[in-house]
Amino acid sequence: MKKIGDLLKTIYQTLGFLVVIVAFAYLLSSHFLPIVKVETASMSPDYEIGDYLLCLRTKEVETGDDVLFYWGNKLEIKKVVASAGDSVSIDDNGDLYINGTRSEYSDKDTVAGDVDYPLLIKQREYFVLNTKRSDLADSRSSQMGNVKQDDLYAKVLLKLWPRR
């Protein structure tokens, strides 16, 4: 009888421990380190449809960060290329200029979109671009415009799966 009691005690302790671990993992992933599945090809080839990304919930991002934010009812992923106080221009050749200097994020496929340049980025806003520059659903479009800091959800830390 004692062995059965000890076995049951061990099972209950193990189950209790597993419940705590699962609860902790859920809280961690939902509030601090969400895992997000890529749903669009706008950041291809960096992120493809079906990729899983580990993100950090934050509103503090820098130029070069890949960020997630809500636009409409959809979570979008874009690259921050300019922030508050920066002046952004795109010339006829697709060259991107930040504060008068050609940016490392220039791309031959970049088109200006329908916003007026030079564009001065306001406080608590970010100018974001797709990796796939033929897709104009980013700050080059007056429909989306600059991303407000309050709309930020997270920044991408790394691609979890699949590893290419």
Phi, psi and omega in degrees: 000322181296322180295319179294319177298316178295320179296315178297319178299316179297318178298313179297318179296317179296315178297318177299317178298316180296322177297316178297316179298314180297317179297317179297315179298320178297312179298317179298313184286330183273335185247336186235315184231069182293149173255125187240137176265132179287128184249347182231165181261013185294340179252018177291140008270358181301312179228127180256160176304131180097349176292149175249132184241137171269126186237164176242121177293114179198157174249001180258108181230166181231164174304133182100342179287143170269125187240156173246137179208160179269129173227116190069227177255022188237142176275121182253152175239128179213167177258131175284122179244347177204152180226187187313130178091346180281149174253129184244135173220149173230123182271180183295340179273359181088008179280132180264130179240130175245120181054039176082356181250134178301130185274151174295345181267010175296149181208138183300338181270001182287129172244155189291331184081202185245021176264158180272131179248152357291147182249119178270125183278125182284167176302142177061031175227159181223141173266120185239150178228154170283154169290321178276092190292343177289343177272111185275009181279070178207202185292349176285348181259132178293339177294317179269309181067198179286151179270129179278143182304324180295339180273351180293140178254313184193171170239149183284130174266313179194159174275123181278313187201145351282150177274118178253000000 
